[in-house]
């Protein structure tokens, strides 16, 4: 069995049973690409940055399912593994929290406390939750706070939104750590609605994918890790154009397309992804799924 088209680890896996290979194909994987590598470098720079009165911040913005969370989660896993210092206290360099689905400072502090493993105290006043969250953020040595789904702030009244914007400014000033906000394009509206925040957050875009060298490099890297016994030539212009058209340029959709096609290639014994394979899998582009869901709601 010639498996020169695969990475050494994938070659070993390609010799395993179909069930084992399918399990690996469907598992999460990190595929490095240019923009992701640049984002990781930005995050590494922020992590090394010494404390000062006005810390630099980052706004990671792009369409839904286009790799934002994958980048920040990989960074968190590389640097966020708790290390014990004082008895009973973990050092957590990178903390990632999700913005509540409405502009609510109380729920936001609850998210921070939950991420830090603090006991839940639903009856505590906002001021007490704030004090506890700030105390634990300092005690656990958090050096970067990643705030996912920052656009959720817009789901609130004007006073609530202003409260959350004040909260973001206060966190950065008081803790003197970088904040990394993550969201869709509406996140720009959140940050740029406040002049101080707009000056402190550097935007970093993750746009939709288009056909080109970066896309073909991504597909070639993906193919290198898939335990298929025959080469697929995913970087071939015909296949690459079809992948980007079906996925509508969204990274998560590209991953779904390729993994489902690879699963189909194993099940059918074809052992490679072909144009026909892409057409056979049970897949609808995002816009068609939204249209179908809207039609169902109407009915």
Secondary structure, DSSP 8 states (H G I E B T S, - for coil): ---TTS-HHHHHHHTS-HHHHHHHHHS------HHHHHHHHHHHHHHH----SS--EEEEEESTTSSHHHHHHHHHHHH-S-EE-STT-EE-SEEEEE--SS--HHHHHHHHHHHTT----TT--HHHHHHHHHHHHHHTT--EEEEE-GGGGGSS-HHHHHHHHHHHHHHHHHH--EEEEEESTHHHHHHHTSHHHHHHEEEEEE----SSHHHHHHHHHHHHHS--SS---TTSHHHHHHHHHHHTT-HHHHHHHHHHHHHHHHHHT--S--HHHHHHS----HHHHHHHHHHHHH-
